[in-house]
Amino acid sequence: MRFLCTTRENSNHLSEQAIKRGVYQVLVLEAGFVTEQARDEVNALFEEFYVPLAQALEDVK
């Protein structure tokens, strides 16, 4: 999730929430290529991996 590292000063550690957000962002980019057959499964993945951006960027405590 290299692109996530550009939003944090300390990029040595990414929280689980930040990684989930990164996966979600990749899924969203690919959403236009999903077939109707797979749409329900991909929507379930959207729900599983969605984390609000502000929450993903919070420092790990």
PDB file of N, CA, C and O in Angstrom:
ATOM      1  N   MET A   1       0.829  -1.183   0.000  1.00  0.00           N
ATOM      2  CA  MET A   1       0.000   0.000   0.000  1.00  0.00           C
ATOM      3  C   MET A   1       0.876   1.251   0.000  1.00  0.00           C
ATOM      4  O   MET A   1       0.728   2.129   0.851  1.00  0.00           O
ATOM      5  N   ARG A   2       1.755   1.315  -0.931  1.00  0.00           N
ATOM      6  CA  ARG A   2       2.721   2.406  -0.995  1.00  0.00           C
ATOM      7  C   ARG A   2       2.044   3.777  -0.998  1.00  0.00           C
ATOM      8  O   ARG A   2       2.529   4.701  -0.345  1.00  0.00           O
ATOM      9  N   PHE A   3       0.942   3.921  -1.714  1.00  0.00           N
ATOM     10  CA  PHE A   3       0.290   5.228  -1.799  1.00  0.00           C
ATOM     11  C   PHE A   3      -0.219   5.705  -0.452  1.00  0.00           C
ATOM     12  O   PHE A   3      -0.360   6.910  -0.246  1.00  0.00           O
ATOM     13  N   LEU A   4      -0.501   4.789   0.481  1.00  0.00           N
ATOM     14  CA  LEU A   4      -0.916   5.195   1.819  1.00  0.00           C
ATOM     15  C   LEU A   4       0.223   5.840   2.581  1.00  0.00           C
ATOM     16  O   LEU A   4      -0.005   6.712   3.420  1.00  0.00           O
ATOM     17  N   CYS A   5       1.438   5.425   2.301  1.00  0.00           N
ATOM     18  CA  CYS A   5       2.595   5.956   3.015  1.00  0.00           C
ATOM     19  C   CYS A   5       2.796   7.439   2.736  1.00  0.00           C
ATOM     20  O   CYS A   5       3.404   8.131   3.552  1.00  0.00           O
ATOM     21  N   THR A   6       2.316   7.939   1.630  1.00  0.00           N
ATOM     22  CA  THR A   6       2.510   9.346   1.302  1.00  0.00           C
ATOM     23  C   THR A   6       1.630  10.259   2.136  1.00  0.00           C
ATOM     24  O   THR A   6       1.825  11.474   2.115  1.00  0.00           O
ATOM     25  N   THR A   7       0.673   9.716   2.866  1.00  0.00           N
ATOM     26  CA  THR A   7      -0.222  10.546   3.671  1.00  0.00           C
ATOM     27  C   THR A   7       0.186  10.596   5.130  1.00  0.00           C
ATOM     28  O   THR A   7      -0.480  11.245   5.937  1.00  0.00           O
ATOM     29  N   ARG A   8       1.265   9.923   5.479  1.00  0.00           N
ATOM     30  CA  ARG A   8       1.680   9.839   6.877  1.00  0.00           C
ATOM     31  C   ARG A   8       3.150  10.214   7.001  1.00  0.00           C
ATOM     32  O   ARG A   8       3.966   9.850   6.154  1.00  0.00           O
ATOM     33  N   GLU A   9       3.482  10.950   8.070  1.00  0.00           N
ATOM     34  CA  GLU A   9       4.884  11.276   8.312  1.00  0.00           C
ATOM     35  C   GLU A   9       5.669  10.030   8.686  1.00  0.00           C
ATOM     36  O   GLU A   9       6.783   9.832   8.201  1.00  0.00           O
ATOM     37  N   ASN A  10       5.100   9.184   9.547  1.00  0.00           N
ATOM     38  CA  ASN A  10       5.762   7.956   9.965  1.00  0.00           C
ATOM     39  C   ASN A  10       5.146   6.800   9.188  1.00  0.00           C
ATOM     40  O   ASN A  10       4.120   6.247   9.584  1.00  0.00           O
ATOM     41  N   SER A  11       5.781   6.446   8.086  1.00  0.00           N
ATOM     42  CA  SER A  11       5.213   5.411   7.230  1.00  0.00           C
ATOM     43  C   SER A  11       5.761   4.026   7.550  1.00  0.00           C
ATOM     44  O   SER A  11       5.537   3.086   6.788  1.00  0.00           O
ATOM     45  N   ASN A  12       6.476   3.884   8.664  1.00  0.00           N
ATOM     46  CA  ASN A  12       7.019   2.574   9.033  1.00  0.00           C
ATOM     47  C   ASN A  12       5.939   1.618   9.503  1.00  0.00           C
ATOM     48  O   ASN A  12       6.133   0.402   9.475  1.00  0.00           O
ATOM     49  N   HIS A  13       4.806   2.150   9.933  1.00  0.00           N
ATOM     50  CA  HIS A  13       3.731   1.290  10.425  1.00  0.00           C
ATOM     51  C   HIS A  13       2.395   1.772   9.877  1.00  0.00           C
ATOM     52  O   HIS A  13       2.030   2.938  10.032  1.00  0.00           O
ATOM     53  N   LEU A  14       1.686   0.879   9.250  1.00  0.00           N
ATOM     54  CA  LEU A  14       0.332   1.178   8.796  1.00  0.00           C
ATOM     55  C   LEU A  14      -0.630   0.381   9.654  1.00  0.00           C
ATOM     56  O   LEU A  14      -0.449  -0.820   9.856  1.00  0.00           O
ATOM     57  N   SER A  15      -1.638   1.045  10.150  1.00  0.00           N
ATOM     58  CA  SER A  15      -2.624   0.360  10.979  1.00  0.00           C
ATOM     59  C   SER A  15      -3.478  -0.568  10.120  1.00  0.00           C
ATOM     60  O   SER A  15      -3.504  -0.460   8.894  1.00  0.00           O
ATOM     61  N   GLU A  16      -4.164  -1.468  10.783  1.00  0.00           N
ATOM     62  CA  GLU A  16      -5.089  -2.358  10.071  1.00  0.00           C
ATOM     63  C   GLU A  16      -6.144  -1.540   9.341  1.00  0.00           C
ATOM     64  O   GLU A  16      -6.542  -1.886   8.229  1.00  0.00           O
ATOM     65  N   GLN A  17      -6.600  -0.455   9.963  1.00  0.00           N
ATOM     66  CA  GLN A  17      -7.617   0.389   9.342  1.00  0.00           C
ATOM     67  C   GLN A  17      -7.092   1.034   8.061  1.00  0.00           C
ATOM     68  O   GLN A  17      -7.817   1.136   7.071  1.00  0.00           O
ATOM     69  N   ALA A  18      -5.833   1.469   8.080  1.00  0.00           N
ATOM     70  CA  ALA A  18      -5.242   2.084   6.889  1.00  0.00           C
ATOM     71  C   ALA A  18      -5.093   1.064   5.765  1.00  0.00           C
ATOM     72  O   ALA A  18      -5.330   1.384   4.600  1.00  0.00           O
ATOM     73  N   ILE A  19      -4.706  -0.146   6.106  1.00  0.00           N
ATOM     74  CA  ILE A  19      -4.567  -1.191   5.090  1.00  0.00           C
ATOM     75  C   ILE A  19      -5.927  -1.546   4.504  1.00  0.00           C
ATOM     76  O   ILE A  19      -6.060  -1.715   3.292  1.00  0.00           O
ATOM     77  N   LYS A  20      -6.940  -1.660   5.364  1.00  0.00           N
ATOM     78  CA  LYS A  20      -8.289  -1.944   4.867  1.00  0.00           C
ATOM     79  C   LYS A  20      -8.755  -0.841   3.923  1.00  0.00           C
ATOM     80  O   LYS A  20      -9.367  -1.121   2.891  1.00  0.00           O
ATOM     81  N   ARG A  21      -8.468   0.410   4.272  1.00  0.00           N
ATOM     82  CA  ARG A  21      -8.856   1.530   3.416  1.00  0.00           C
ATOM     83  C   ARG A  21      -8.144   1.437   2.068  1.00  0.00           C
ATOM     84  O   ARG A  21      -8.742   1.716   1.029  1.00  0.00           O
ATOM     85  N   GLY A  22      -6.879   1.050   2.083  1.00  0.00           N
ATOM     86  CA  GLY A  22      -6.132   0.890   0.841  1.00  0.00           C
ATOM     87  C   GLY A  22      -6.723  -0.182  -0.051  1.00  0.00           C
ATOM     88  O   GLY A  22      -6.834   0.006  -1.263  1.00  0.00           O
ATOM     89  N   VAL A  23      -7.104  -1.306   0.538  1.00  0.00           N
ATOM     90  CA  VAL A  23      -7.743  -2.381  -0.225  1.00  0.00           C
ATOM     91  C   VAL A  23      -9.063  -1.876  -0.803  1.00  0.00           C
ATOM     92  O   VAL A  23      -9.379  -2.137  -1.964  1.00  0.00           O
ATOM     93  N   TYR A  24      -9.825  -1.157   0.008  1.00  0.00           N
ATOM     94  CA  TYR A  24     -11.099  -0.594  -0.447  1.00  0.00           C
ATOM     95  C   TYR A  24     -10.879   0.325  -1.656  1.00  0.00           C
ATOM     96  O   TYR A  24     -11.625   0.262  -2.632  1.00  0.00           O
ATOM     97  N   GLN A  25      -9.853   1.177  -1.583  1.00  0.00           N
ATOM     98  CA  GLN A  25      -9.596   2.107  -2.680  1.00  0.00           C
ATOM     99  C   GLN A  25      -9.265   1.362  -3.977  1.00  0.00           C
ATOM    100  O   GLN A  25      -9.705   1.768  -5.053  1.00  0.00           O
ATOM    101  N   VAL A  26      -8.506   0.292  -3.882  1.00  0.00           N
ATOM    102  CA  VAL A  26      -8.188  -0.505  -5.071  1.00  0.00           C
ATOM    103  C   VAL A  26      -9.456  -1.149  -5.623  1.00  0.00           C
ATOM    104  O   VAL A  26      -9.671  -1.166  -6.835  1.00  0.00           O
ATOM    105  N   LEU A  27     -10.295  -1.679  -4.732  1.00  0.00           N
ATOM    106  CA  LEU A  27     -11.559  -2.281  -5.173  1.00  0.00           C
ATOM    107  C   LEU A  27     -12.423  -1.262  -5.919  1.00  0.00           C
ATOM    108  O   LEU A  27     -13.006  -1.574  -6.956  1.00  0.00           O
ATOM    109  N   VAL A  28     -12.498  -0.058  -5.388  1.00  0.00           N
ATOM    110  CA  VAL A  28     -13.314   0.982  -6.023  1.00  0.00           C
ATOM    111  C   VAL A  28     -12.777   1.301  -7.418  1.00  0.00           C
ATOM    112  O   VAL A  28     -13.553   1.507  -8.352  1.00  0.00           O
ATOM    113  N   LEU A  29     -11.463   1.343  -7.559  1.00  0.00           N
ATOM    114  CA  LEU A  29     -10.878   1.607  -8.875  1.00  0.00           C
ATOM    115  C   LEU A  29     -11.239   0.530  -9.891  1.00  0.00           C
ATOM    116  O   LEU A  29     -11.368   0.812 -11.082  1.00  0.00           O
ATOM    117  N   GLU A  30     -11.398  -0.679  -9.429  1.00  0.00           N
ATOM    118  CA  GLU A  30     -11.706  -1.804 -10.315  1.00  0.00           C
ATOM    119  C   GLU A  30     -13.212  -2.023 -10.502  1.00  0.00           C
ATOM    120  O   GLU A  30     -13.611  -2.863 -11.308  1.00  0.00           O
ATOM    121  N   ALA A  31     -14.036  -1.296  -9.786  1.00  0.00           N
ATOM    122  CA  ALA A  31     -15.489  -1.517  -9.796  1.00  0.00           C
ATOM    123  C   ALA A  31     -16.094  -1.440 -11.197  1.00  0.00           C
ATOM    124  O   ALA A  31     -17.043  -2.164 -11.498  1.00  0.00           O
ATOM    125  N   GLY A  32     -15.574  -0.596 -12.033  1.00  0.00           N
ATOM    126  CA  GLY A  32     -16.101  -0.452 -13.383  1.00  0.00           C
ATOM    127  C   GLY A  32     -15.884  -1.665 -14.271  1.00  0.00           C
ATOM    128  O   GLY A  32     -16.504  -1.786 -15.328  1.00  0.00           O
ATOM    129  N   PHE A  33     -15.016  -2.555 -13.850  1.00  0.00           N
ATOM    130  CA  PHE A  33     -14.696  -3.742 -14.642  1.00  0.00           C
ATOM    131  C   PHE A  33     -15.371  -5.007 -14.122  1.00  0.00           C
ATOM    132  O   PHE A  33     -15.166  -6.091 -14.669  1.00  0.00           O
ATOM    133  N   VAL A  34     -16.167  -4.875 -13.077  1.00  0.00           N
ATOM    134  CA  VAL A  34     -16.815  -6.033 -12.456  1.00  0.00           C
ATOM    135  C   VAL A  34     -18.044  -6.428 -13.272  1.00  0.00           C
ATOM    136  O   VAL A  34     -18.847  -5.577 -13.655  1.00  0.00           O
ATOM    137  N   THR A  35     -18.180  -7.714 -13.528  1.00  0.00           N
ATOM    138  CA  THR A  35     -19.342  -8.206 -14.268  1.00  0.00           C
ATOM    139  C   THR A  35     -20.564  -8.260 -13.353  1.00  0.00           C
ATOM    140  O   THR A  35     -20.438  -8.251 -12.128  1.00  0.00           O
ATOM    141  N   GLU A  36     -21.726  -8.315 -13.953  1.00  0.00           N
ATOM    142  CA  GLU A  36     -22.964  -8.421 -13.173  1.00  0.00           C
ATOM    143  C   GLU A  36     -22.967  -9.673 -12.307  1.00  0.00           C
ATOM    144  O   GLU A  36     -23.503  -9.660 -11.199  1.00  0.00           O
ATOM    145  N   GLN A  37     -22.375 -10.748 -12.801  1.00  0.00           N
ATOM    146  CA  GLN A  37     -22.324 -11.995 -12.035  1.00  0.00           C
ATOM    147  C   GLN A  37     -21.574 -11.825 -10.718  1.00  0.00           C
ATOM    148  O   GLN A  37     -21.916 -12.462  -9.721  1.00  0.00           O
ATOM    149  N   ALA A  38     -20.569 -10.981 -10.710  1.00  0.00           N
ATOM    150  CA  ALA A  38     -19.727 -10.815  -9.519  1.00  0.00           C
ATOM    151  C   ALA A  38     -20.105  -9.595  -8.685  1.00  0.00           C
ATOM    152  O   ALA A  38     -19.519  -9.371  -7.625  1.00  0.00           O
ATOM    153  N   ARG A  39     -21.065  -8.811  -9.141  1.00  0.00           N
ATOM    154  CA  ARG A  39     -21.394  -7.536  -8.489  1.00  0.00           C
ATOM    155  C   ARG A  39     -21.739  -7.695  -7.005  1.00  0.00           C
ATOM    156  O   ARG A  39     -21.243  -6.923  -6.186  1.00  0.00           O
ATOM    157  N   ASP A  40     -22.562  -8.660  -6.641  1.00  0.00           N
ATOM    158  CA  ASP A  40     -22.955  -8.832  -5.237  1.00  0.00           C
ATOM    159  C   ASP A  40     -21.757  -9.155  -4.351  1.00  0.00           C
ATOM    160  O   ASP A  40     -21.642  -8.634  -3.241  1.00  0.00           O
ATOM    161  N   GLU A  41     -20.866 -10.012  -4.838  1.00  0.00           N
ATOM    162  CA  GLU A  41     -19.685 -10.374  -4.062  1.00  0.00           C
ATOM    163  C   GLU A  41     -18.752  -9.182  -3.878  1.00  0.00           C
ATOM    164  O   GLU A  41     -18.194  -8.982  -2.798  1.00  0.00           O
ATOM    165  N   VAL A  42     -18.586  -8.398  -4.929  1.00  0.00           N
ATOM    166  CA  VAL A  42     -17.723  -7.222  -4.841  1.00  0.00           C
ATOM    167  C   VAL A  42     -18.342  -6.184  -3.910  1.00  0.00           C
ATOM    168  O   VAL A  42     -17.624  -5.544  -3.141  1.00  0.00           O
ATOM    169  N   ASN A  43     -19.649  -6.007  -3.965  1.00  0.00           N
ATOM    170  CA  ASN A  43     -20.311  -5.083  -3.040  1.00  0.00           C
ATOM    171  C   ASN A  43     -20.113  -5.524  -1.592  1.00  0.00           C
ATOM    172  O   ASN A  43     -19.956  -4.686  -0.703  1.00  0.00           O
ATOM    173  N   ALA A  44     -20.120  -6.833  -1.353  1.00  0.00           N
ATOM    174  CA  ALA A  44     -19.860  -7.345   0.000  1.00  0.00           C
ATOM    175  C   ALA A  44     -18.436  -7.000   0.427  1.00  0.00           C
ATOM    176  O   ALA A  44     -18.198  -6.678   1.591  1.00  0.00           O
ATOM    177  N   LEU A  45     -17.495  -7.066  -0.503  1.00  0.00           N
ATOM    178  CA  LEU A  45     -16.116  -6.678  -0.186  1.00  0.00           C
ATOM    179  C   LEU A  45     -16.019  -5.188   0.108  1.00  0.00           C
ATOM    180  O   LEU A  45     -15.268  -4.783   0.996  1.00  0.00           O
ATOM    181  N   PHE A  46     -16.771  -4.360  -0.629  1.00  0.00           N
ATOM    182  CA  PHE A  46     -16.804  -2.926  -0.333  1.00  0.00           C
ATOM    183  C   PHE A  46     -17.197  -2.702   1.120  1.00  0.00           C
ATOM    184  O   PHE A  46     -16.553  -1.935   1.836  1.00  0.00           O
ATOM    185  N   GLU A  47     -18.248  -3.369   1.546  1.00  0.00           N
ATOM    186  CA  GLU A  47     -18.728  -3.208   2.920  1.00  0.00           C
ATOM    187  C   GLU A  47     -17.706  -3.710   3.933  1.00  0.00           C
ATOM    188  O   GLU A  47     -17.529  -3.107   4.991  1.00  0.00           O
ATOM    189  N   GLU A  48     -17.035  -4.809   3.612  1.00  0.00           N
ATOM    190  CA  GLU A  48     -16.062  -5.394   4.541  1.00  0.00           C
ATOM    191  C   GLU A  48     -14.834  -4.505   4.726  1.00  0.00           C
ATOM    192  O   GLU A  48     -14.312  -4.393   5.835  1.00  0.00           O
ATOM    193  N   PHE A  49     -14.374  -3.877   3.655  1.00  0.00           N
ATOM    194  CA  PHE A  49     -13.119  -3.137   3.713  1.00  0.00           C
ATOM    195  C   PHE A  49     -13.278  -1.630   3.868  1.00  0.00           C
ATOM    196  O   PHE A  49     -12.278  -0.934   4.044  1.00  0.00           O
ATOM    197  N   TYR A  50     -14.491  -1.103   3.809  1.00  0.00           N
ATOM    198  CA  TYR A  50     -14.661   0.345   3.923  1.00  0.00           C
ATOM    199  C   TYR A  50     -14.283   0.835   5.309  1.00  0.00           C
ATOM    200  O   TYR A  50     -14.747   0.310   6.321  1.00  0.00           O
ATOM    201  N   VAL A  51     -13.439   1.842   5.336  1.00  0.00           N
ATOM    202  CA  VAL A  51     -13.068   2.559   6.552  1.00  0.00           C
ATOM    203  C   VAL A  51     -13.064   4.036   6.161  1.00  0.00           C
ATOM    204  O   VAL A  51     -12.454   4.392   5.153  1.00  0.00           O
ATOM    205  N   PRO A  52     -13.729   4.909   6.930  1.00  0.00           N
ATOM    206  CA  PRO A  52     -13.686   6.332   6.595  1.00  0.00           C
ATOM    207  C   PRO A  52     -12.233   6.822   6.527  1.00  0.00           C
ATOM    208  O   PRO A  52     -11.400   6.414   7.337  1.00  0.00           O
ATOM    209  N   LEU A  53     -11.939   7.682   5.576  1.00  0.00           N
ATOM    210  CA  LEU A  53     -10.572   8.140   5.371  1.00  0.00           C
ATOM    211  C   LEU A  53      -9.976   8.743   6.637  1.00  0.00           C
ATOM    212  O   LEU A  53      -8.836   8.438   6.985  1.00  0.00           O
ATOM    213  N   ALA A  54     -10.723   9.588   7.326  1.00  0.00           N
ATOM    214  CA  ALA A  54     -10.203  10.215   8.545  1.00  0.00           C
ATOM    215  C   ALA A  54      -9.800   9.167   9.574  1.00  0.00           C
ATOM    216  O   ALA A  54      -8.790   9.319  10.261  1.00  0.00           O
ATOM    217  N   GLN A  55     -10.582   8.116   9.678  1.00  0.00           N
ATOM    218  CA  GLN A  55     -10.273   7.040  10.626  1.00  0.00           C
ATOM    219  C   GLN A  55      -9.019   6.279  10.186  1.00  0.00           C
ATOM    220  O   GLN A  55      -8.208   5.890  11.027  1.00  0.00           O
ATOM    221  N   ALA A  56      -8.858   6.069   8.911  1.00  0.00           N
ATOM    222  CA  ALA A  56      -7.694   5.345   8.400  1.00  0.00           C
ATOM    223  C   ALA A  56      -6.405   6.127   8.608  1.00  0.00           C
ATOM    224  O   ALA A  56      -5.333   5.539   8.744  1.00  0.00           O
ATOM    225  N   LEU A  57      -6.509   7.456   8.632  1.00  0.00           N
ATOM    226  CA  LEU A  57      -5.322   8.295   8.771  1.00  0.00           C
ATOM    227  C   LEU A  57      -4.960   8.601  10.217  1.00  0.00           C
ATOM    228  O   LEU A  57      -3.915   9.198  10.473  1.00  0.00           O
ATOM    229  N   GLU A  58      -5.797   8.205  11.162  1.00  0.00           N
ATOM    230  CA  GLU A  58      -5.489   8.453  12.571  1.00  0.00           C
ATOM    231  C   GLU A  58      -4.215   7.722  12.955  1.00  0.00           C
ATOM    232  O   GLU A  58      -3.925   6.637  12.451  1.00  0.00           O
ATOM    233  N   ASP A  59      -3.459   8.334  13.856  1.00  0.00           N
ATOM    234  CA  ASP A  59      -2.228   7.697  14.337  1.00  0.00           C
ATOM    235  C   ASP A  59      -2.557   6.472  15.158  1.00  0.00           C
ATOM    236  O   ASP A  59      -3.548   6.442  15.887  1.00  0.00           O
ATOM    237  N   VAL A  60      -1.722   5.470  15.033  1.00  0.00           N
ATOM    238  CA  VAL A  60      -1.872   4.259  15.833  1.00  0.00           C
ATOM    239  C   VAL A  60      -1.457   4.584  17.252  1.00  0.00           C
ATOM    240  O   VAL A  60      -0.400   5.169  17.486  1.00  0.00           O
ATOM    241  N   LYS A  61      -2.290   4.205  18.187  1.00  0.00           N
ATOM    242  CA  LYS A  61      -1.986   4.514  19.586  1.00  0.00           C
ATOM    243  C   LYS A  61      -1.442   3.304  20.283  1.00  0.00           C
ATOM    244  O   LYS A  61      -1.126   3.364  21.471  1.00  0.00           O
TER     245      LYS A  61
END
